[in-house]
């Protein structure tokens, strides 16, 4: 991407997702006239530059802390406590969710918005790169928990998926409704606050964090399924371009 300095000279700027998308759009336009490049082809071109711009430090910190928490029961001597194992798995899922809250941080957000690549495509590439790593991480976290204290895998995986979806949905909402380029810190703080509020303030009949032998276990996980569905829908509805920028481009308004 070229910029103009104070002297009016054209200079070469840093290369990233914006440059890749712009070069691909020009190349596709030369090959097919006015036809737009296919979404799949654009996504393939964006994989490498988007991979370089991922918030690796935040993701690695969340993943590493989560694995450490999940493996804590193995480090303790004595009999395995199932409640401790479940608590540590929940803490691990929260730690990884805090890392995911930074996934949409993009210092070049206002530059990439100017290229002919829709924001859902750019966000989809980020999610596609992280999704398989998330699955591997969660499988590792489950294996670190001692077998005799491991909670029901399906139910606890639902909880982890809901927390991850909640973090990503909050990030997409923050990007859509604000001009912030790095909303991850605020989103992660909000996620921690929401989890602690749910654990301490919800009445017993709406409890989310219960033990496997609690008669409310099945009802709690129906509520977790509801949280997952709402988070996915909220995130999907917030994938469009930010509202403020779209209003700014309405003809006749300044």
N, C-alpha and C positions, 0 to 999 in steps of 0.2 A: 504494500500500500504506500503510495507516495503522498508526501505532505509538502507544504510550502513554508519555508522559514521566513524570518522577518525581512530578509533581503529579497524575497520574491523568488528564490531558487527552489526548484523541485528536488526533494531529498527522499531517500528510501527509508520507510518506517519499519518497525519490527514486524516480523511475519508471524501470523497466528491464524486462528479460525477465520477472521475477516478476510485475510489475504487469500486463503485457500478457497473460500466460497466465491470471492470475487473473480479469481483466476478461472475457476471452473465455470462460472456463469458466462464469462467472456468466451471461453473455448467452446462451450456448448452452443452459444449463440452463433459463432462462426460456422459450426458444423450443421446446425439445423435452422438457420435463419432466425425467425422470431419465436421459435418453440422454446419453452422453458426446459431446463434440465430436469430429469426425473428425480424425485425425492430420494430414491434408493442410491442413485449415483452421487448426488450431493452428499448424502450421509457417509458414503464410502470415502469420499475425498476428505471429509471433516474428521475422520477417526483419528488420524495421526496428530494434527494440530490440537484437537480437543484433548487428547490424551496428555499432551505436554502441559496443558493449562489446568488440569485437574488439581484441586487442593490436596495434594498428596500428604502434606504434613498433618492436616486435620484428620484425614481418613486413616492414615497410619496410626496416629495417636489413639483415635477411638477404637480401632481394631485391636491394637496391642493391649490397651487397657482392658478391653472386653475379654480378651483371651486370658489375661492375668486373673481377672475376677472369676471367670468360669473355672479356671484351674485351681482356685484357692482351696476348695474342699479336699483335693488330693494332697495338698501340702500339710494338712493338719493331721495330727496323730489322733488315734482313738476311733470310735465308731462313727460312721458316716451319718450325718444329719440330713434327711431329705428336705426339710424346710430351708436349711442353709444352702443346699444345692440349688433349690428353686430360686431363692433370693439372689444368689450370685449370678444365675443365668439371667434373671430379670435385670440386674445391674449391668451385666455384660451387654444385653440388648440395648439398654439406655445409653451406655457409653458409645456403642457403634452408631446409634441414632444421632448422638451429638456430633459425631464426625460427618454423618450424612447431611446434617443441617448446613454444612459449608459447601455442599456439592455445587450449588448454583452461583457461588461467589465468582465474579468475573470482573476484574478491574477494567477490562476493555469492553464492558457491556454496551456502552453508548456508541462505540465504534462498530461492533459487530451488528448492531441493530440497523446500520445503514446499508448493509450488503443484502443482495437479493436471496437471502436464505431465511425461511420462516423460523421464528423462535421455537415452535414445537419440534422442528427438526433438530435444531442445535441442542435443545434440552433432551430430546430422545437419544441423541448420540451419547450424551453424558450418562444417562440412565443405563443405556445398553452396555457401556463400558464397565459400569460399577456392578450391575446385577449379577453376573457370574462370580465375581470376586466376593460379593456379599453371600451368595449361596455357599461357596467354599468356606468362608469364614464361619458361618453359622454351623455348618457340619462339624468343623473343627472344635468350636465351642462346646457343642453337644458331646463330642467324644472326650473332651477334657473332664467332663463331669463323671465321677465314679458311677458305674452302672447300677449299683445297689441304691444310689440316691438320686438317680436321674428321674425327673418328673415326666409325665406323659408327653412324648415328643410332639405330637400333633398340636396339642393345646398350647404348649409353651412356644412353639413355632408361630402359632397364630398371634400370640402376644407380641413376639419380636417383629413380625411383619406389620402389625398395627402401629407399633412405635416407629418403625422405619418409614412407613407411609405417612404418618403424622408429621415427622420431621421434614420430609420432602414436600408435602402439601403446604406446610407453613412457609417453606422457602419459596415455592412458586407463588403463593399469595403475596409474600413480601415483595418479590420482584415485580409482580404485576401492578401492585398498588403503591409503589414508591419508586424513587429514583436511586435508591441505594445500590451500589455496585457490589457490596459485600455484606449482605444481611445475615450471614451465618452466625455471628456472635449473638445478635438479638434473638434469632430463631432458637438457638441452642439454650439460651437463658429461659425463653418462654417454654421450651419443652421440659426442662427440669422443673420449672414452676408448676406446669400442668400435671406432671407425674406425681409430684409431692402433694399437690392439692387433691388429686384423685385418691391417693393413698390415705390421706389424713382427714379429708373433709366430706367425702361421699358417705351417705348413710349406708347402713349395713345391707339394706335390700338392693342397693345399687353398687355394691363393692366390686372392684375389678381384681384386686390382688388378694386372692384367697388360696388356701392350701388344697392339694388334691383330694384329701379326705374330708373336705368341707362339703356339706350338702349343697352349697351355693356354687360349686365348681362349674357345673354345666351352664347355669344361668349367667355366671360371670363371663364365660367364653362366648356366649351368644352376644353379650354386650361388646366383647372385644371384636367380634365379627362386624358388629354395627360400626364401631370406631374405624375399622379397616375400610369398610365400604364408603363411609362418609369422607374419610381422608383421601381415598382414591378419586372420588367424584370431585371433591374440592380442588385437588391438584390438577385434574384433567380440565376443569372449567377455568383454571387460572393459567393455562399454557399460552393463551393468546398474547399479543403484544400489549405492553403496559398501557393502561387507560390514559394516563396523563399525556404520554407521547402521542397517542392516537388523536386525542382532542387537539393537540397543538398543530396537527397537520390538516385540520379541516379548512378548506378553501374559504377565504374571506375573513378568517379570524386571526388575530395577532395577539 
